[in-house]
Amino acid sequence: MGETAAEGEGCSRTLVMGIGNPLFGDDGVGSCLASALFECHQGLNVEVRETLGLWEMGTLNDWETVIFIDAIGGDAKAGPRLLKIEPERLQEGEAREFLGSLDPHRASPIALAVLSAAIGTSAKSWYLLGVPAKSLEPSRGLSLETLENALRASQLLERLLKRLGCPISLDLRCVEEKLRKLCLDEKFREEDAA
């Protein structure tokens, strides 16, 4: 296992939050990857969520950096993408319009970052690590393509954490093992074993 959070000052100020509903196939990639990271790296601050709502504001207020991991649309072959969320770049009118359309029972990572900045309890840095989802149909786990993208996302996460002053070395073998055990759709397990 890599370094613990105590060994890197940036680690203690950074939260990794995985989001996704595993009952909708690849939509669960964020929560699955976060679960694997939690099991493989207890020193990393990880939260697992199936959905987001405005109630998460309290959870997010204590962190200098928040990294969301979530499924995104797009070509699975393009691989995962790391996006910096910059709510402060919105014009006041844009922010007001955006906030006026919020649903108190559902929220996106971007909505939480904008709302947090608007009320002055914002983390300094927000990121979205988007993992392309092949299918969002009801099923019981991840497709092989999305699992492979989750592993690539782990490598992007490790590089980002190091840039943020969290010199952790992710145990990618452990992450892969946990993803396959916890999250791979049963219909792909036989193909994967072959």
N, C-alpha and C positions, 0 to 999 in steps of 0.2 A: 504494500500500500504506500501511497505517496505521503507527503508532508501533511501534518495536521494544521487546522486553522490557526492554532496558537503560534506556529512557526512562521507565518507570514502575516504582517500587519494588515495588508489588504484583504486577507481572507476573513478576518473578524468583522469587517465593515461591508461585506458583500453577501447578498442573498441571491441564490439561484432558485427560481420558482418554475416548476414544470406544470403545464396546463394541458388538459385533454381528457376526453371521455373515452375510455377503452372499450365501451360498448358500441362505439361507432368506428371500429377498425382503426385506421391510421390516425384518426383524430386524437387518439390516446397517446401519440408518440411523446408529447411533452411530459405527461405525468409518468409514463413508463420510463423515460430516460432519467427523470428526476428520482424515481424510485430506485433505479439501478445505481445512480450516483450516491444516493443516501446509504445504500447497503455497502457500497465499495469504499466510501470515503466519509466516515462519520465526522471527520473534522471540518467538512465543507458544510456551510449553512444552506440547507436544501429544504424547500417546502414543495409538497405535492398537492395539486388541486385538479379536480375534474372540471370545475367551472370557476369563473371569476365573477365577482359582484363588488359593489361599492363597499361592502363590509370588509374587504381586504385592505382598505386604507390604513387601518390600525396596524396591520402586519407589516406594511411597506414603509411606514414612517421612520422606523429605527435604523434604516440602512443608508449608507452612503451611495452604494451602487446596487441596482436591482437588475438581474438578468432573467428575462422570461424565456422559456423554451416552449414553443407551440407549433402546431401543424400549420402549414401555409399551403396555398394552392400553387399551381405551376408544375413545370416539368420535373419529374423526379430525377431525371438524368442531370439536371442542372446542379443538383446538390443543395445542401443547406446554405442559408444566407444569414449573415450577421448584420443587423441594422441598428444604428444608434437612434434612439428616440430622443428628440430634442423639443420638448414642449415649449421652451422659452423662445423658440423661433417663430411660433404662431403670433400673428398680429392680435391685438386685444379683441377686435370684432370677431375674428375667426375662432378664437378660444371661447368666447361667449356663446357663439352659435353652436360650436361643437358640444359644449357643456350643457346647453339647453336641450340637446337631443339625447342625453344619457338616460338609460333605463336603470333604475336603482337595483334591479334584480339580475342584470347581466352587464358585464363590462369587458372590454378588450384590454389587453396590456397597454395600448396607446391611450385609451380613455382614462385608465388609472393614473398614468404618468401625467397627463394634461390636468386632470382634476387635482392631483397632489400638488403640482406646481401652482395652480390657481389659488389654492388655499394656503400656500406657504409652508407645507410640510413635506416638501419634495426631497427625494434622494437627489444627489448631485448628478448621477449618471444613470441612464436607463438604456437597456439594450433588449432587442428581440432576436433570439436565435431561432430562425424559422426553419423548420424541417419539412420539405415537400411531402405531402400526403398523396398516395396513389388513389386511395378510396376512402370515402367518408360514409360508406354504407354500413348499416348494422352488421357487426360480426364480432368475433371474440378474439381480437388481437391484431397485431401488426402484420402487414405484408412483408415479404423478404426485402423488397426495394426500399420500403420506409425504414426497416430495421437497419439496413446498410447506411442510409442517410443519417440515422440517429448516431451511428458509430462515427461517421464523418463529422457530425455536429459536435461530438465529444472532443474531437481534436481541435475544432475551432474554439470551443469553450476553454480548453486548456490554454491555448495561446492568449485568449482574452484575459483569463485570470492572471496569467503571468504579467501581462501589460498593466494590470490593475494593482500589481504589488502582492499578488497571492501566488507564490512560487510552488504551487502544488503540481505534482506529477500524477495525472490520472492513471489508474490501473485499467487500461483499456481492455485487457483480457477479462478482468472481472466484470467490467461494464457490459461487454458483449455477452458473457455467460449469463448474467442476470437478465439482460434484455431477452435473450432467447428463452430462458426459463420462465420469466414472469409475463412476457408480452407477445411472443410470436404466436400468430394464429395457428391453431392446431392443424389446420389443413396444410400448412407450410412446414410443419415440424418433420413430417415424413420426407418431403422433398429435401429439406435442409440436411437431414441425416444421411441421405443417399450420396 
